[in-house]
Amino acid sequence: MSAFTPDEVVNLDFYQRHGNFHPFTCPHRNDGAHRAVGGDLGALFPTVRGWSYPFCDYTQNWAHDFMLKKGTQ
């Protein structure tokens, strides 16, 4: 089962890159193994399987409800 629909992934990506708040990040981002990709150190990337970070196996399957809808910023 998917965490997010394809349309929700597009909307989450918009908010992650253009929102007026700190982006979702890996909780282990300060361990020295993470890199600044996607605008911030340890920034997560939305996928249909949930949020992920390309350099570790951390995943997250939730987002704020407003982020699932098309952004208007």
N, CA, C and O atoms as a Maestro MAE file, in Angstrom:
{
 s_m_m2io_version
 :::
 2.0.0
}

f_m_ct {
 s_m_title
 :::
 protein
 m_atom[292] {
  # First column is atom index #
  i_m_mmod_type
  r_m_x_coord
  r_m_y_coord
  r_m_z_coord
  i_m_residue_number
  s_m_chain_name
  s_m_pdb_residue_name
  s_m_pdb_atom_name
  i_m_atomic_number
  :::
  1 25 0.838 -1.185 0.000 1 A "MET " " N  " 7
  2 3 0.000 0.000 0.000 1 A "MET " " CA " 6
  3 2 0.882 1.248 0.000 1 A "MET " " C  " 6
  4 15 1.896 1.296 0.695 1 A "MET " " O  " 8
  5 25 0.504 2.227 -0.758 2 A "SER " " N  " 7
  6 3 1.260 3.476 -0.880 2 A "SER " " CA " 6
  7 2 1.044 4.370 0.324 2 A "SER " " C  " 6
  8 15 -0.022 4.368 0.940 2 A "SER " " O  " 8
  9 25 2.069 5.129 0.646 3 A "ALA " " N  " 7
  10 3 1.941 6.139 1.691 3 A "ALA " " CA " 6
  11 2 1.273 7.387 1.118 3 A "ALA " " C  " 6
  12 15 0.440 8.015 1.771 3 A "ALA " " O  " 8
  13 25 1.655 7.737 -0.123 4 A "PHE " " N  " 7
  14 3 1.121 8.931 -0.771 4 A "PHE " " CA " 6
  15 2 0.761 8.605 -2.223 4 A "PHE " " C  " 6
  16 15 1.365 7.730 -2.843 4 A "PHE " " O  " 8
  17 25 -0.222 9.316 -2.747 5 A "THR " " N  " 7
  18 3 -0.570 9.163 -4.163 5 A "THR " " CA " 6
  19 2 0.450 9.953 -4.998 5 A "THR " " C  " 6
  20 15 1.160 10.800 -4.456 5 A "THR " " O  " 8
  21 25 0.530 9.687 -6.294 6 A "PRO " " N  " 7
  22 3 1.435 10.480 -7.141 6 A "PRO " " CA " 6
  23 2 1.160 11.984 -7.063 6 A "PRO " " C  " 6
  24 15 2.099 12.780 -7.027 6 A "PRO " " O  " 8
  25 25 -0.127 12.385 -7.037 7 A "ASP " " N  " 7
  26 3 -0.444 13.811 -6.926 7 A "ASP " " CA " 6
  27 2 0.013 14.377 -5.587 7 A "ASP " " C  " 6
  28 15 0.502 15.505 -5.520 7 A "ASP " " O  " 8
  29 25 -0.145 13.599 -4.525 8 A "GLU " " N  " 7
  30 3 0.309 14.058 -3.212 8 A "GLU " " CA " 6
  31 2 1.829 14.217 -3.176 8 A "GLU " " C  " 6
  32 15 2.343 15.135 -2.536 8 A "GLU " " O  " 8
  33 25 2.546 13.329 -3.859 9 A "VAL " " N  " 7
  34 3 4.014 13.451 -3.930 9 A "VAL " " CA " 6
  35 2 4.402 14.777 -4.575 9 A "VAL " " C  " 6
  36 15 5.315 15.451 -4.099 9 A "VAL " " O  " 8
  37 25 3.729 15.151 -5.641 10 A "VAL " " N  " 7
  38 3 3.999 16.437 -6.304 10 A "VAL " " CA " 6
  39 2 3.734 17.585 -5.331 10 A "VAL " " C  " 6
  40 15 4.535 18.515 -5.233 10 A "VAL " " O  " 8
  41 25 2.622 17.522 -4.620 11 A "ASN " " N  " 7
  42 3 2.277 18.583 -3.667 11 A "ASN " " CA " 6
  43 2 3.264 18.620 -2.504 11 A "ASN " " C  " 6
  44 15 3.672 19.701 -2.080 11 A "ASN " " O  " 8
  45 25 3.652 17.464 -1.984 12 A "LEU " " N  " 7
  46 3 4.628 17.413 -0.894 12 A "LEU " " CA " 6
  47 2 5.968 17.981 -1.333 12 A "LEU " " C  " 6
  48 15 6.625 18.696 -0.576 12 A "LEU " " O  " 8
  49 25 6.369 17.664 -2.552 13 A "ASP " " N  " 7
  50 3 7.628 18.203 -3.067 13 A "ASP " " CA " 6
  51 2 7.577 19.719 -3.142 13 A "ASP " " C  " 6
  52 15 8.557 20.391 -2.818 13 A "ASP " " O  " 8
  53 25 6.435 20.267 -3.570 14 A "PHE " " N  " 7
  54 3 6.275 21.720 -3.627 14 A "PHE " " CA " 6
  55 2 6.485 22.331 -2.241 14 A "PHE " " C  " 6
  56 15 7.271 23.265 -2.085 14 A "PHE " " O  " 8
  57 25 5.786 21.807 -1.243 15 A "TYR " " N  " 7
  58 3 5.908 22.362 0.108 15 A "TYR " " CA " 6
  59 2 7.298 22.141 0.687 15 A "TYR " " C  " 6
  60 15 7.814 23.000 1.402 15 A "TYR " " O  " 8
  61 25 7.908 21.001 0.387 16 A "GLN " " N  " 7
  62 3 9.239 20.722 0.916 16 A "GLN " " CA " 6
  63 2 10.253 21.737 0.377 16 A "GLN " " C  " 6
  64 15 11.161 22.144 1.102 16 A "GLN " " O  " 8
  65 25 10.110 22.142 -0.866 17 A "ARG " " N  " 7
  66 3 11.067 23.058 -1.496 17 A "ARG " " CA " 6
  67 2 10.682 24.535 -1.381 17 A "ARG " " C  " 6
  68 15 11.556 25.401 -1.361 17 A "ARG " " O  " 8
  69 25 9.392 24.824 -1.308 18 A "HIS " " N  " 7
  70 3 8.943 26.214 -1.372 18 A "HIS " " CA " 6
  71 2 8.090 26.662 -0.197 18 A "HIS " " C  " 6
  72 15 7.574 27.779 -0.197 18 A "HIS " " O  " 8
  73 25 7.939 25.812 0.796 19 A "GLY " " N  " 7
  74 3 7.140 26.174 1.961 19 A "GLY " " CA " 6
  75 2 7.858 27.209 2.816 19 A "GLY " " C  " 6
  76 15 9.063 27.420 2.677 19 A "GLY " " O  " 8
  77 25 7.127 27.830 3.673 20 A "ASN " " N  " 7
  78 3 7.696 28.860 4.547 20 A "ASN " " CA " 6
  79 2 7.964 28.294 5.938 20 A "ASN " " C  " 6
  80 15 7.639 28.921 6.946 20 A "ASN " " O  " 8
  81 25 8.554 27.114 5.982 21 A "PHE " " N  " 7
  82 3 8.855 26.453 7.243 21 A "PHE " " CA " 6
  83 2 10.046 25.523 7.028 21 A "PHE " " C  " 6
  84 15 10.461 25.292 5.892 21 A "PHE " " O  " 8
  85 25 10.588 24.998 8.104 22 A "HIS " " N  " 7
  86 3 11.720 24.075 8.000 22 A "HIS " " CA " 6
  87 2 11.268 22.804 7.297 22 A "HIS " " C  " 6
  88 15 10.217 22.262 7.638 22 A "HIS " " O  " 8
  89 25 12.032 22.311 6.323 23 A "PRO " " N  " 7
  90 3 11.623 21.099 5.610 23 A "PRO " " CA " 6
  91 2 11.706 19.866 6.509 23 A "PRO " " C  " 6
  92 15 12.387 19.877 7.534 23 A "PRO " " O  " 8
  93 25 11.010 18.814 6.113 24 A "PHE " " N  " 7
  94 3 11.152 17.536 6.804 24 A "PHE " " CA " 6
  95 2 12.578 17.045 6.580 24 A "PHE " " C  " 6
  96 15 13.076 17.074 5.455 24 A "PHE " " O  " 8
  97 25 13.232 16.598 7.636 25 A "THR " " N  " 7
  98 3 14.612 16.123 7.552 25 A "THR " " CA " 6
  99 2 14.773 14.828 8.332 25 A "THR " " C  " 6
  100 15 13.958 14.501 9.195 25 A "THR " " O  " 8
  101 25 15.824 14.103 8.018 26 A "CYS " " N  " 7
  102 3 16.167 12.872 8.724 26 A "CYS " " CA " 6
  103 2 16.575 13.226 10.158 26 A "CYS " " C  " 6
  104 15 17.336 14.173 10.356 26 A "CYS " " O  " 8
  105 25 16.091 12.497 11.152 27 A "PRO " " N  " 7
  106 3 16.455 12.808 12.534 27 A "PRO " " CA " 6
  107 2 17.926 12.538 12.850 27 A "PRO " " C  " 6
  108 15 18.423 12.954 13.897 27 A "PRO " " O  " 8
  109 25 18.619 11.847 11.952 28 A "HIS " " N  " 7
  110 3 20.036 11.526 12.157 28 A "HIS " " CA " 6
  111 2 20.948 12.427 11.324 28 A "HIS " " C  " 6
  112 15 22.115 12.100 11.113 28 A "HIS " " O  " 8
  113 25 20.432 13.534 10.860 29 A "ARG " " N  " 7
  114 3 21.147 14.372 9.895 29 A "ARG " " CA " 6
  115 2 22.443 14.969 10.411 29 A "ARG " " C  " 6
  116 15 23.271 15.400 9.609 29 A "ARG " " O  " 8
  117 25 22.646 15.010 11.692 30 A "ASN " " N  " 7
  118 3 23.871 15.590 12.241 30 A "ASN " " CA " 6
  119 2 24.933 14.548 12.577 30 A "ASN " " C  " 6
  120 15 25.864 14.841 13.327 30 A "ASN " " O  " 8
  121 25 24.807 13.337 12.034 31 A "ASP " " N  " 7
  122 3 25.752 12.275 12.367 31 A "ASP " " CA " 6
  123 2 27.039 12.310 11.540 31 A "ASP " " C  " 6
  124 15 27.911 11.462 11.730 31 A "ASP " " O  " 8
  125 25 27.171 13.261 10.641 32 A "GLY " " N  " 7
  126 3 28.367 13.382 9.814 32 A "GLY " " CA " 6
  127 2 28.299 12.603 8.511 32 A "GLY " " C  " 6
  128 15 29.128 12.816 7.626 32 A "GLY " " O  " 8
  129 25 27.330 11.704 8.374 33 A "ALA " " N  " 7
  130 3 27.197 10.901 7.155 33 A "ALA " " CA " 6
  131 2 26.177 11.490 6.184 33 A "ALA " " C  " 6
  132 15 26.077 11.032 5.046 33 A "ALA " " O  " 8
  133 25 25.426 12.488 6.610 34 A "HIS " " N  " 7
  134 3 24.383 13.071 5.765 34 A "HIS " " CA " 6
  135 2 24.925 14.263 4.990 34 A "HIS " " C  " 6
  136 15 25.929 14.866 5.367 34 A "HIS " " O  " 8
  137 25 24.249 14.585 3.914 35 A "ARG " " N  " 7
  138 3 24.664 15.670 3.030 35 A "ARG " " CA " 6
  139 2 23.498 16.621 2.790 35 A "ARG " " C  " 6
  140 15 22.336 16.277 3.004 35 A "ARG " " O  " 8
  141 25 23.837 17.816 2.344 36 A "ALA " " N  " 7
  142 3 22.820 18.806 1.988 36 A "ALA " " CA " 6
  143 2 22.375 18.552 0.551 36 A "ALA " " C  " 6
  144 15 23.054 18.939 -0.400 36 A "ALA " " O  " 8
  145 25 21.247 17.910 0.411 37 A "VAL " " N  " 7
  146 3 20.636 17.630 -0.882 37 A "VAL " " CA " 6
  147 2 19.177 18.037 -0.761 37 A "VAL " " C  " 6
  148 15 18.537 17.746 0.250 37 A "VAL " " O  " 8
  149 25 18.650 18.692 -1.758 38 A "GLY " " N  " 7
  150 3 17.249 19.094 -1.692 38 A "GLY " " CA " 6
  151 2 17.006 20.321 -0.839 38 A "GLY " " C  " 6
  152 15 15.886 20.552 -0.383 38 A "GLY " " O  " 8
  153 25 18.049 21.114 -0.618 39 A "GLY " " N  " 7
  154 3 17.863 22.382 0.062 39 A "GLY " " CA " 6
  155 2 18.242 22.424 1.528 39 A "GLY " " C  " 6
  156 15 18.281 23.509 2.109 39 A "GLY " " O  " 8
  157 25 18.525 21.281 2.155 40 A "ASP " " N  " 7
  158 3 18.883 21.288 3.571 40 A "ASP " " CA " 6
  159 2 19.628 20.006 3.908 40 A "ASP " " C  " 6
  160 15 19.508 19.006 3.200 40 A "ASP " " O  " 8
  161 25 20.383 20.037 4.971 41 A "LEU " " N  " 7
  162 3 21.105 18.859 5.435 41 A "LEU " " CA " 6
  163 2 20.099 17.791 5.846 41 A "LEU " " C  " 6
  164 15 19.292 18.005 6.750 41 A "LEU " " O  " 8
  165 25 20.150 16.646 5.182 42 A "GLY " " N  " 7
  166 3 19.256 15.545 5.514 42 A "GLY " " CA " 6
  167 2 17.821 15.716 5.066 42 A "GLY " " C  " 6
  168 15 16.928 15.048 5.587 42 A "GLY " " O  " 8
  169 25 17.579 16.608 4.099 43 A "ALA " " N  " 7
  170 3 16.205 16.834 3.625 43 A "ALA " " CA " 6
  171 2 15.612 15.548 3.054 43 A "ALA " " C  " 6
  172 15 16.263 14.834 2.292 43 A "ALA " " O  " 8
  173 25 14.369 15.269 3.434 44 A "LEU " " N  " 7
  174 3 13.677 14.087 2.942 44 A "LEU " " CA " 6
  175 2 13.030 14.368 1.589 44 A "LEU " " C  " 6
  176 15 12.701 15.509 1.263 44 A "LEU " " O  " 8
  177 25 12.857 13.303 0.811 45 A "PHE " " N  " 7
  178 3 12.243 13.393 -0.503 45 A "PHE " " CA " 6
  179 2 10.940 12.597 -0.494 45 A "PHE " " C  " 6
  180 15 10.929 11.448 -0.054 45 A "PHE " " O  " 8
  181 25 9.840 13.186 -0.973 46 A "PRO " " N  " 7
  182 3 8.578 12.448 -0.990 46 A "PRO " " CA " 6
  183 2 8.538 11.443 -2.136 46 A "PRO " " C  " 6
  184 15 8.973 11.735 -3.249 46 A "PRO " " O  " 8
  185 25 8.012 10.261 -1.848 47 A "THR " " N  " 7
  186 3 7.784 9.224 -2.862 47 A "THR " " CA " 6
  187 2 6.436 8.582 -2.553 47 A "THR " " C  " 6
  188 15 5.845 8.856 -1.508 47 A "THR " " O  " 8
  189 25 5.949 7.740 -3.441 48 A "VAL " " N  " 7
  190 3 4.684 7.053 -3.179 48 A "VAL " " CA " 6
  191 2 4.830 6.067 -2.021 48 A "VAL " " C  " 6
  192 15 3.822 5.624 -1.471 48 A "VAL " " O  " 8
  193 25 6.040 5.719 -1.642 49 A "ARG " " N  " 7
  194 3 6.280 4.819 -0.515 49 A "ARG " " CA " 6
  195 2 6.509 5.572 0.791 49 A "ARG " " C  " 6
  196 15 6.702 4.952 1.837 49 A "ARG " " O  " 8
  197 25 6.490 6.891 0.740 50 A "GLY " " N  " 7
  198 3 6.722 7.717 1.919 50 A "GLY " " CA " 6
  199 2 7.924 8.617 1.716 50 A "GLY " " C  " 6
  200 15 8.542 8.620 0.651 50 A "GLY " " O  " 8
  201 25 8.248 9.381 2.747 51 A "TRP " " N  " 7
  202 3 9.438 10.235 2.701 51 A "TRP " " CA " 6
  203 2 10.672 9.355 2.817 51 A "TRP " " C  " 6
  204 15 10.659 8.359 3.540 51 A "TRP " " O  " 8
  205 25 11.737 9.715 2.113 52 A "SER " " N  " 7
  206 3 12.984 8.964 2.243 52 A "SER " " CA " 6
  207 2 14.168 9.913 2.104 52 A "SER " " C  " 6
  208 15 14.046 11.041 1.625 52 A "SER " " O  " 8
  209 25 15.308 9.412 2.542 53 A "TYR " " N  " 7
  210 3 16.557 10.155 2.409 53 A "TYR " " CA " 6
  211 2 17.510 9.271 1.629 53 A "TYR " " C  " 6
  212 15 17.658 8.099 1.973 53 A "TYR " " O  " 8
  213 25 18.168 9.785 0.586 54 A "PRO " " N  " 7
  214 3 18.942 8.929 -0.310 54 A "PRO " " CA " 6
  215 2 20.215 8.315 0.278 54 A "PRO " " C  " 6
  216 15 20.772 7.397 -0.323 54 A "PRO " " O  " 8
  217 25 20.696 8.792 1.434 55 A "PHE " " N  " 7
  218 3 21.964 8.299 1.952 55 A "PHE " " CA " 6
  219 2 21.847 7.479 3.233 55 A "PHE " " C  " 6
  220 15 22.861 7.156 3.852 55 A "PHE " " O  " 8
  221 25 20.622 7.139 3.637 56 A "CYS " " N  " 7
  222 3 20.415 6.226 4.764 56 A "CYS " " CA " 6
  223 2 19.061 5.554 4.571 56 A "CYS " " C  " 6
  224 15 18.364 5.855 3.602 56 A "CYS " " O  " 8
  225 25 18.675 4.662 5.460 57 A "ASP " " N  " 7
  226 3 17.394 3.974 5.270 57 A "ASP " " CA " 6
  227 2 16.242 4.585 6.045 57 A "ASP " " C  " 6
  228 15 15.219 3.927 6.235 57 A "ASP " " O  " 8
  229 25 16.376 5.822 6.496 58 A "TYR " " N  " 7
  230 3 15.272 6.448 7.223 58 A "TYR " " CA " 6
  231 2 14.097 6.704 6.286 58 A "TYR " " C  " 6
  232 15 14.271 7.176 5.162 58 A "TYR " " O  " 8
  233 25 12.904 6.387 6.767 59 A "THR " " N  " 7
  234 3 11.675 6.704 6.032 59 A "THR " " CA " 6
  235 2 10.656 7.293 7.004 59 A "THR " " C  " 6
  236 15 10.744 7.098 8.217 59 A "THR " " O  " 8
  237 25 9.714 7.997 6.459 60 A "GLN " " N  " 7
  238 3 8.636 8.608 7.249 60 A "GLN " " CA " 6
  239 2 7.378 8.511 6.409 60 A "GLN " " C  " 6
  240 15 7.411 8.801 5.213 60 A "GLN " " O  " 8
  241 25 6.284 8.112 7.006 61 A "ASN " " N  " 7
  242 3 5.055 7.884 6.242 61 A "ASN " " CA " 6
  243 2 3.936 8.859 6.544 61 A "ASN " " C  " 6
  244 15 2.774 8.558 6.268 61 A "ASN " " O  " 8
  245 25 4.248 10.012 7.100 62 A "TRP " " N  " 7
  246 3 3.206 10.990 7.382 62 A "TRP " " CA " 6
  247 2 3.642 12.370 6.908 62 A "TRP " " C  " 6
  248 15 4.828 12.648 6.732 62 A "TRP " " O  " 8
  249 25 2.659 13.210 6.711 63 A "ALA " " N  " 7
  250 3 2.878 14.624 6.375 63 A "ALA " " CA " 6
  251 2 1.679 15.383 6.926 63 A "ALA " " C  " 6
  252 15 0.633 14.790 7.189 63 A "ALA " " O  " 8
  253 25 1.826 16.673 7.097 64 A "HIS " " N  " 7
  254 3 0.704 17.498 7.528 64 A "HIS " " CA " 6
  255 2 -0.381 17.458 6.445 64 A "HIS " " C  " 6
  256 15 -0.074 17.477 5.253 64 A "HIS " " O  " 8
  257 25 -1.632 17.404 6.860 65 A "ASP " " N  " 7
  258 3 -2.746 17.295 5.902 65 A "ASP " " CA " 6
  259 2 -2.727 18.391 4.840 65 A "ASP " " C  " 6
  260 15 -3.004 18.124 3.671 65 A "ASP " " O  " 8
  261 25 -2.403 19.621 5.238 66 A "PHE " " N  " 7
  262 3 -2.435 20.718 4.262 66 A "PHE " " CA " 6
  263 2 -1.394 20.518 3.163 66 A "PHE " " C  " 6
  264 15 -1.558 21.042 2.061 66 A "PHE " " O  " 8
  265 25 -0.334 19.776 3.441 67 A "MET " " N  " 7
  266 3 0.716 19.560 2.455 67 A "MET " " CA " 6
  267 2 0.296 18.579 1.359 67 A "MET " " C  " 6
  268 15 0.909 18.542 0.292 67 A "MET " " O  " 8
  269 25 -0.729 17.798 1.614 68 A "LEU " " N  " 7
  270 3 -1.185 16.821 0.634 68 A "LEU " " CA " 6
  271 2 -1.988 17.464 -0.483 68 A "LEU " " C  " 6
  272 15 -2.222 16.845 -1.522 68 A "LEU " " O  " 8
  273 25 -2.406 18.693 -0.275 69 A "LYS " " N  " 7
  274 3 -3.194 19.422 -1.275 69 A "LYS " " CA " 6
  275 2 -2.288 20.384 -2.034 69 A "LYS " " C  " 6
  276 15 -1.217 20.754 -1.554 69 A "LYS " " O  " 8
  277 25 -2.722 20.777 -3.204 70 A "LYS " " N  " 7
  278 3 -1.920 21.662 -4.041 70 A "LYS " " CA " 6
  279 2 -1.575 22.965 -3.326 70 A "LYS " " C  " 6
  280 15 -2.440 23.614 -2.737 70 A "LYS " " O  " 8
  281 25 -0.293 23.336 -3.388 71 A "GLY " " N  " 7
  282 3 0.172 24.562 -2.763 71 A "GLY " " CA " 6
  283 2 -0.292 25.797 -3.497 71 A "GLY " " C  " 6
  284 15 -0.506 25.771 -4.709 71 A "GLY " " O  " 8
  285 25 -0.448 26.877 -2.760 72 A "THR " " N  " 7
  286 3 -0.902 28.123 -3.378 72 A "THR " " CA " 6
  287 2 0.102 29.234 -3.138 72 A "THR " " C  " 6
  288 15 -0.204 30.409 -3.339 72 A "THR " " O  " 8
  289 25 1.292 28.867 -2.713 73 A "GLN " " N  " 7
  290 3 2.297 29.899 -2.406 73 A "GLN " " CA " 6
  291 2 2.938 30.428 -3.652 73 A "GLN " " C  " 6
  292 15 3.804 31.300 -3.578 73 A "GLN " " O  " 8
  :::
 }
 m_bond[291] {
  # First column is bond index #
  i_m_from
  i_m_to
  i_m_order
  :::
  1 1 2 1
  2 2 3 1
  3 3 4 2
  4 3 5 1
  5 5 6 1
  6 6 7 1
  7 7 8 2
  8 7 9 1
  9 9 10 1
  10 10 11 1
  11 11 12 2
  12 11 13 1
  13 13 14 1
  14 14 15 1
  15 15 16 2
  16 15 17 1
  17 17 18 1
  18 18 19 1
  19 19 20 2
  20 19 21 1
  21 21 22 1
  22 22 23 1
  23 23 24 2
  24 23 25 1
  25 25 26 1
  26 26 27 1
  27 27 28 2
  28 27 29 1
  29 29 30 1
  30 30 31 1
  31 31 32 2
  32 31 33 1
  33 33 34 1
  34 34 35 1
  35 35 36 2
  36 35 37 1
  37 37 38 1
  38 38 39 1
  39 39 40 2
  40 39 41 1
  41 41 42 1
  42 42 43 1
  43 43 44 2
  44 43 45 1
  45 45 46 1
  46 46 47 1
  47 47 48 2
  48 47 49 1
  49 49 50 1
  50 50 51 1
  51 51 52 2
  52 51 53 1
  53 53 54 1
  54 54 55 1
  55 55 56 2
  56 55 57 1
  57 57 58 1
  58 58 59 1
  59 59 60 2
  60 59 61 1
  61 61 62 1
  62 62 63 1
  63 63 64 2
  64 63 65 1
  65 65 66 1
  66 66 67 1
  67 67 68 2
  68 67 69 1
  69 69 70 1
  70 70 71 1
  71 71 72 2
  72 71 73 1
  73 73 74 1
  74 74 75 1
  75 75 76 2
  76 75 77 1
  77 77 78 1
  78 78 79 1
  79 79 80 2
  80 79 81 1
  81 81 82 1
  82 82 83 1
  83 83 84 2
  84 83 85 1
  85 85 86 1
  86 86 87 1
  87 87 88 2
  88 87 89 1
  89 89 90 1
  90 90 91 1
  91 91 92 2
  92 91 93 1
  93 93 94 1
  94 94 95 1
  95 95 96 2
  96 95 97 1
  97 97 98 1
  98 98 99 1
  99 99 100 2
  100 99 101 1
  101 101 102 1
  102 102 103 1
  103 103 104 2
  104 103 105 1
  105 105 106 1
  106 106 107 1
  107 107 108 2
  108 107 109 1
  109 109 110 1
  110 110 111 1
  111 111 112 2
  112 111 113 1
  113 113 114 1
  114 114 115 1
  115 115 116 2
  116 115 117 1
  117 117 118 1
  118 118 119 1
  119 119 120 2
  120 119 121 1
  121 121 122 1
  122 122 123 1
  123 123 124 2
  124 123 125 1
  125 125 126 1
  126 126 127 1
  127 127 128 2
  128 127 129 1
  129 129 130 1
  130 130 131 1
  131 131 132 2
  132 131 133 1
  133 133 134 1
  134 134 135 1
  135 135 136 2
  136 135 137 1
  137 137 138 1
  138 138 139 1
  139 139 140 2
  140 139 141 1
  141 141 142 1
  142 142 143 1
  143 143 144 2
  144 143 145 1
  145 145 146 1
  146 146 147 1
  147 147 148 2
  148 147 149 1
  149 149 150 1
  150 150 151 1
  151 151 152 2
  152 151 153 1
  153 153 154 1
  154 154 155 1
  155 155 156 2
  156 155 157 1
  157 157 158 1
  158 158 159 1
  159 159 160 2
  160 159 161 1
  161 161 162 1
  162 162 163 1
  163 163 164 2
  164 163 165 1
  165 165 166 1
  166 166 167 1
  167 167 168 2
  168 167 169 1
  169 169 170 1
  170 170 171 1
  171 171 172 2
  172 171 173 1
  173 173 174 1
  174 174 175 1
  175 175 176 2
  176 175 177 1
  177 177 178 1
  178 178 179 1
  179 179 180 2
  180 179 181 1
  181 181 182 1
  182 182 183 1
  183 183 184 2
  184 183 185 1
  185 185 186 1
  186 186 187 1
  187 187 188 2
  188 187 189 1
  189 189 190 1
  190 190 191 1
  191 191 192 2
  192 191 193 1
  193 193 194 1
  194 194 195 1
  195 195 196 2
  196 195 197 1
  197 197 198 1
  198 198 199 1
  199 199 200 2
  200 199 201 1
  201 201 202 1
  202 202 203 1
  203 203 204 2
  204 203 205 1
  205 205 206 1
  206 206 207 1
  207 207 208 2
  208 207 209 1
  209 209 210 1
  210 210 211 1
  211 211 212 2
  212 211 213 1
  213 213 214 1
  214 214 215 1
  215 215 216 2
  216 215 217 1
  217 217 218 1
  218 218 219 1
  219 219 220 2
  220 219 221 1
  221 221 222 1
  222 222 223 1
  223 223 224 2
  224 223 225 1
  225 225 226 1
  226 226 227 1
  227 227 228 2
  228 227 229 1
  229 229 230 1
  230 230 231 1
  231 231 232 2
  232 231 233 1
  233 233 234 1
  234 234 235 1
  235 235 236 2
  236 235 237 1
  237 237 238 1
  238 238 239 1
  239 239 240 2
  240 239 241 1
  241 241 242 1
  242 242 243 1
  243 243 244 2
  244 243 245 1
  245 245 246 1
  246 246 247 1
  247 247 248 2
  248 247 249 1
  249 249 250 1
  250 250 251 1
  251 251 252 2
  252 251 253 1
  253 253 254 1
  254 254 255 1
  255 255 256 2
  256 255 257 1
  257 257 258 1
  258 258 259 1
  259 259 260 2
  260 259 261 1
  261 261 262 1
  262 262 263 1
  263 263 264 2
  264 263 265 1
  265 265 266 1
  266 266 267 1
  267 267 268 2
  268 267 269 1
  269 269 270 1
  270 270 271 1
  271 271 272 2
  272 271 273 1
  273 273 274 1
  274 274 275 1
  275 275 276 2
  276 275 277 1
  277 277 278 1
  278 278 279 1
  279 279 280 2
  280 279 281 1
  281 281 282 1
  282 282 283 1
  283 283 284 2
  284 283 285 1
  285 285 286 1
  286 286 287 1
  287 287 288 2
  288 287 289 1
  289 289 290 1
  290 290 291 1
  291 291 292 2
  :::
 }
}
